[in-house]
Amino acid sequence: MKKFSLDNLKVWVPGSNGMVSSAIIKKLKTENCKIITSTRNQLDLTDKVKVFEFYKSNQPDVVILSAAKVGGIHANNTYPVDFLLENLFIQNNIISGAHNFSVKKLLFLGSSCIYPKNIDDPISEDHLLTGSLEETNEWYAVAKISGIKLCQAYQKQYNSNFISAMPTNLYGPNDNFHPLNSHVPAALLLKFHNAKINDEPFVTVWGSGKPKREFLYVDDLADACLYLLKNYNGIQPINVGTGEDISIKDFAAKIKNIVGYKGELKFDKSKPDGTMRKRLNISKLNNLGWKYKVSLDQGLKLFYEWFSENVNV
């Protein structure tokens, strides 16, 4: 395939102050392109009229859609309507708008949670829609699957250059640190930091600690996004990850050490574990020529350095 160039193009990154969006913007600054941003306060992505007005005024050539309503197990269980509707509105408005306003290329970011529970490890792209979803985040997953399918539909019906990628679990600067609505890395970092500051004797982690998860530093995802924009036009979504996983117990111990917390680590087995193992098969992306660069230890240190300088707790 002919390599897609970002030179002199206008690239829109909706939801520009989120973890993924801000990492993508940082990476785009190394390219010869014009970056168009819009924060949640500047543009309500669930409002179709306002989104289409934004397209008309700014005329982007490329769209990288990572903006979404996100959260952990608790948030998905508590706000199923919000997770389903808000994400469907955001996706439908931006993807249909990209077609209506002749965007040259769109990258939609799904999530590894879209895959069925209890499937073979590692999880390949072909596993999509082959079984039941994990109940703890099915609302978010259904919305993300719809976004992937909408990109495929535009490719099929209009030959639009709309591609999709499925990142594994992410962590890094500008993550959400809400004690109930955050993902595992941010939630654990905050817990251990607060326990250290308050000299608490122990920290309790949800679940048994036995499930294994794969984690990718957000700057690596941003790098992969630009690589895919330039080198991939396929209709099938593509996994983005490290291909390596770690138990939540060992992951928590790494964060405990990096934060410098000296207390005890406990596990609340009454809380749900979710899928026991979730590691992506990243051979498709590796075969395209991309591989992650930031190790887990290095990434967690960078994450805590950023947290210490930027988050007031």
C-alpha positions as CSV (number, residue, x, y, z in Angstrom):
1,M,0.0,0.0,0.0
2,K,1.0,3.6,-0.5
3,K,2.1,5.2,2.7
4,F,-0.4,7.8,4.0
5,S,1.3,11.2,4.7
6,L,0.2,13.7,7.4
7,D,2.3,16.5,5.8
8,N,0.4,19.8,5.7
9,L,-2.9,18.1,6.7
10,K,-5.3,19.3,9.4
11,V,-5.6,16.6,12.1
12,W,-8.5,16.8,14.6
13,V,-8.2,15.1,18.0
14,P,-11.6,15.4,19.7
15,G,-11.6,15.4,23.5
16,S,-8.1,16.9,23.6
17,N,-7.5,16.9,27.3
18,G,-8.0,13.1,27.9
19,M,-5.2,10.7,28.6
20,V,-5.0,9.2,25.1
21,S,-5.9,12.4,23.2
22,S,-3.2,14.5,25.0
23,A,-0.6,11.8,24.3
24,I,-1.6,11.7,20.6
25,I,-1.4,15.5,20.4
26,K,2.1,15.4,21.9
27,K,3.2,12.9,19.3
28,L,1.5,14.9,16.4
29,K,3.7,17.9,17.4
30,T,6.6,16.0,15.9
31,E,4.8,15.8,12.5
32,N,4.4,18.5,9.8
33,C,0.7,18.9,10.3
34,K,-1.8,21.3,11.7
35,I,-3.4,20.0,15.0
36,I,-7.0,20.9,15.6
37,T,-8.2,20.4,19.2
38,S,-11.5,20.5,21.1
39,T,-11.9,19.9,24.8
40,R,-15.1,18.7,26.4
41,N,-15.9,22.2,27.6
42,Q,-15.4,23.6,24.1
43,L,-17.5,21.1,22.2
44,D,-20.2,18.6,23.3
45,L,-19.4,15.6,21.2
46,T,-22.8,14.1,21.9
47,D,-24.5,17.0,20.1
48,K,-24.7,16.2,16.4
49,V,-25.5,19.7,15.3
50,K,-22.5,21.2,17.2
51,V,-20.2,18.5,15.9
52,F,-21.2,19.0,12.3
53,E,-20.8,22.8,12.8
54,F,-17.3,22.1,14.0
55,Y,-16.5,20.0,10.9
56,K,-17.9,22.7,8.7
57,S,-15.8,25.5,10.4
58,N,-12.5,23.5,10.7
59,Q,-12.5,21.1,7.7
60,P,-10.2,18.5,9.2
61,D,-8.4,16.1,6.8
62,V,-7.7,13.4,9.4
63,V,-9.6,12.5,12.6
64,I,-8.2,10.4,15.5
65,L,-11.2,9.4,17.7
66,S,-10.2,8.3,21.2
67,A,-12.7,10.5,23.1
68,A,-15.1,8.4,25.1
69,K,-16.9,8.0,28.4
70,V,-14.6,5.7,30.2
71,G,-14.3,4.1,33.7
72,G,-13.6,0.9,35.6
73,I,-15.9,-2.0,36.7
74,H,-17.8,0.1,39.3
75,A,-18.6,2.9,36.9
76,N,-19.8,0.5,34.2
77,N,-22.0,-1.4,36.6
78,T,-23.5,1.8,38.1
79,Y,-24.1,3.9,34.9
80,P,-24.9,1.5,32.1
81,V,-27.2,3.9,30.2
82,D,-24.5,6.7,30.3
83,F,-21.8,4.4,29.1
84,L,-23.9,3.0,26.2
85,L,-25.7,6.2,25.0
86,E,-22.9,8.8,25.4
87,N,-20.4,6.6,23.6
88,L,-22.8,5.8,20.8
89,F,-23.7,9.5,20.3
90,I,-20.0,10.5,20.3
91,Q,-19.0,7.8,17.8
92,N,-22.0,8.2,15.5
93,N,-21.6,12.0,15.3
94,I,-17.9,12.0,14.6
95,I,-17.7,9.1,12.2
96,S,-20.8,10.1,10.2
97,G,-19.5,13.7,10.2
98,A,-16.1,12.5,8.9
99,H,-17.9,11.0,5.9
100,N,-20.2,14.0,5.3
101,F,-17.3,16.4,5.4
102,S,-14.9,14.3,3.2
103,V,-12.3,13.5,5.8
104,K,-9.4,11.7,4.1
105,K,-8.7,9.2,7.0
106,L,-10.2,8.4,10.4
107,L,-8.7,6.2,13.1
108,F,-11.2,5.0,15.7
109,L,-9.9,3.6,19.0
110,G,-11.9,0.7,20.5
111,S,-10.7,-1.3,23.5
112,S,-9.6,-4.8,24.4
113,C,-12.8,-5.1,26.6
114,I,-14.8,-5.6,23.4
115,Y,-13.6,-9.2,23.2
116,P,-15.7,-12.1,24.6
117,K,-14.9,-13.5,28.0
118,N,-13.3,-17.0,28.4
119,I,-11.6,-17.1,25.1
120,D,-8.1,-18.4,24.1
121,D,-5.1,-16.5,25.1
122,P,-3.7,-14.5,23.4
123,I,-6.7,-12.8,21.9
124,S,-6.6,-12.2,18.2
125,E,-8.7,-9.8,16.1
126,D,-10.7,-12.8,14.8
127,H,-12.2,-13.4,18.3
128,L,-14.5,-10.3,18.0
129,L,-18.2,-11.3,18.3
130,T,-17.5,-15.0,18.9
131,G,-18.9,-15.2,22.4
132,S,-20.6,-13.5,25.4
133,L,-19.1,-10.3,26.7
134,E,-17.7,-9.8,30.2
135,E,-20.8,-8.6,32.2
136,T,-18.7,-6.0,34.2
137,N,-18.2,-3.7,31.2
138,E,-20.6,-4.9,28.5
139,W,-22.2,-1.5,28.0
140,Y,-19.0,0.2,27.1
141,A,-18.0,-2.8,25.0
142,V,-21.2,-2.9,23.0
143,A,-20.7,0.8,22.2
144,K,-17.1,0.3,21.1
145,I,-18.1,-2.7,18.9
146,S,-20.7,-0.4,17.3
147,G,-18.0,2.1,16.5
148,I,-15.8,-0.5,14.9
149,K,-18.7,-1.8,12.9
150,L,-19.6,1.7,11.7
151,C,-16.1,2.3,10.4
152,Q,-16.3,-1.1,8.6
153,A,-19.7,-0.1,7.2
154,Y,-18.4,3.1,5.8
155,Q,-15.4,1.3,4.3
156,K,-17.8,-1.3,2.7
157,Q,-20.5,1.1,1.4
158,Y,-18.4,4.2,0.6
159,N,-14.8,3.0,0.4
160,S,-14.0,5.4,3.2
161,N,-10.5,5.2,4.7
162,F,-11.8,4.7,8.3
163,I,-9.7,2.2,10.3
164,S,-10.0,0.9,13.9
165,A,-7.5,-0.2,16.6
166,M,-8.0,-2.0,19.9
167,P,-5.6,-0.9,22.6
168,T,-5.0,-3.0,25.6
169,N,-5.2,-1.5,29.2
170,L,-3.5,1.9,29.2
171,Y,-1.8,4.0,31.8
172,G,0.1,7.3,31.9
173,P,-0.2,11.1,32.3
174,N,-3.6,12.7,32.3
175,D,-5.4,9.5,33.5
176,N,-8.6,9.7,35.5
177,F,-7.9,9.4,39.3
178,H,-11.5,9.2,40.6
179,P,-11.4,6.6,43.4
180,L,-14.4,4.7,42.1
181,N,-14.5,5.4,38.3
182,S,-10.8,5.0,37.4
183,H,-9.0,2.1,35.8
184,V,-6.6,-0.3,37.7
185,P,-3.2,1.6,37.2
186,A,-4.5,5.0,38.2
187,A,-6.6,3.6,41.1
188,L,-3.7,1.7,42.5
189,L,-1.3,4.6,42.1
190,L,-3.7,6.9,44.0
191,K,-4.3,4.3,46.7
192,F,-0.7,3.6,47.5
193,H,0.2,7.3,47.3
194,N,-2.5,8.2,49.8
195,A,-1.6,5.3,52.1
196,K,2.0,6.5,52.1
197,I,1.1,10.1,52.8
198,N,-1.3,9.1,55.6
199,D,0.9,6.3,57.0
200,E,-1.8,3.7,56.6
201,P,-0.9,0.1,57.8
202,F,-2.3,-1.6,54.7
203,V,-3.8,-1.1,51.2
204,T,-6.8,-3.2,50.0
205,V,-7.0,-4.1,46.3
206,W,-10.2,-5.3,44.7
207,G,-10.4,-9.0,43.8
208,S,-8.1,-11.9,44.4
209,G,-5.0,-10.5,42.6
210,K,-4.9,-13.6,40.4
211,P,-6.2,-12.1,37.1
212,K,-3.5,-11.2,34.6
213,R,-3.6,-8.1,32.6
214,E,-1.5,-6.4,29.8
215,F,-0.6,-2.8,30.2
216,L,0.7,-0.3,27.6
217,Y,2.1,3.1,28.3
218,V,0.0,5.8,26.6
219,D,2.9,7.4,24.7
220,D,3.4,4.0,23.0
221,L,-0.2,3.9,22.0
222,A,0.1,7.4,20.5
223,D,3.2,6.2,18.5
224,A,1.2,3.2,17.3
225,C,-1.8,5.4,16.2
226,L,0.4,7.5,14.0
227,Y,2.1,4.4,12.6
228,L,-1.3,2.9,11.7
229,L,-2.5,6.1,10.1
230,K,0.5,6.0,7.8
231,N,0.7,2.3,7.2
232,Y,-2.7,0.6,7.5
233,N,-5.9,0.8,5.5
234,G,-7.5,-2.5,6.4
235,I,-11.2,-3.0,7.1
236,Q,-10.4,-5.3,10.0
237,P,-9.5,-3.7,13.4
238,I,-6.0,-4.2,14.7
239,N,-4.8,-4.9,18.3
240,V,-2.3,-2.6,20.0
241,G,-0.4,-3.8,23.0
242,T,2.8,-5.4,24.4
243,G,1.8,-9.0,24.1
244,E,3.0,-9.5,27.7
245,D,0.8,-9.7,30.9
246,I,1.2,-9.6,34.6
247,S,-1.0,-10.6,37.6
248,I,-2.8,-7.8,39.4
249,K,-1.0,-9.0,42.5
250,D,2.5,-8.5,41.0
251,F,1.4,-5.3,39.2
252,A,0.2,-3.9,42.6
253,A,3.5,-4.8,44.2
254,K,5.4,-2.9,41.4
255,I,3.3,0.2,42.0
256,K,3.8,-0.2,45.8
257,N,7.6,-0.3,45.4
258,I,7.7,2.7,42.9
259,V,5.5,4.8,45.2
260,G,7.6,3.8,48.2
261,Y,4.8,2.5,50.4
262,K,6.0,0.3,53.2
263,G,2.7,-1.1,54.5
264,E,0.9,-4.4,53.8
265,L,-0.9,-5.4,50.6
266,K,-4.3,-7.1,51.0
267,F,-6.9,-8.4,48.6
268,D,-10.7,-8.1,48.9
269,K,-11.9,-11.4,47.4
270,S,-15.6,-10.3,47.7
271,K,-15.1,-7.9,44.8
272,P,-15.3,-9.1,41.2
273,D,-12.2,-10.1,39.3
274,G,-13.5,-9.8,35.8
275,T,-11.8,-11.9,33.1
276,M,-9.0,-14.0,34.5
277,R,-6.6,-13.4,31.6
278,K,-6.7,-10.9,28.9
279,R,-3.6,-10.6,26.7
280,L,-3.7,-9.5,23.1
281,N,-2.2,-11.2,20.1
282,I,-0.3,-8.3,18.5
283,S,1.4,-10.3,15.7
284,K,-0.6,-8.4,13.1
285,L,0.8,-5.0,14.3
286,N,4.2,-6.4,14.8
287,N,4.2,-7.7,11.2
288,L,3.4,-4.2,10.0
289,G,6.7,-3.1,11.6
290,W,5.6,-1.6,15.0
291,K,6.6,-2.7,18.5
292,Y,6.2,-1.0,21.9
293,K,9.2,0.8,23.4
294,V,8.4,1.7,27.0
295,S,8.8,-1.2,29.6
296,L,6.3,-1.6,32.4
297,D,8.9,-0.6,35.1
298,Q,10.0,2.5,33.1
299,G,6.4,3.5,32.3
300,L,5.2,3.2,35.9
301,K,8.1,5.4,37.1
302,L,7.3,8.0,34.4
303,F,3.6,7.8,35.5
304,Y,4.4,8.4,39.2
305,E,6.8,11.2,38.4
306,W,4.0,12.9,36.4
307,F,1.4,12.2,39.1
308,S,3.7,13.7,41.8
309,E,4.1,16.9,39.9
310,N,0.6,17.4,38.5
311,V,-2.1,15.7,40.8
312,N,-3.2,17.4,44.0
313,V,-4.6,14.8,46.4
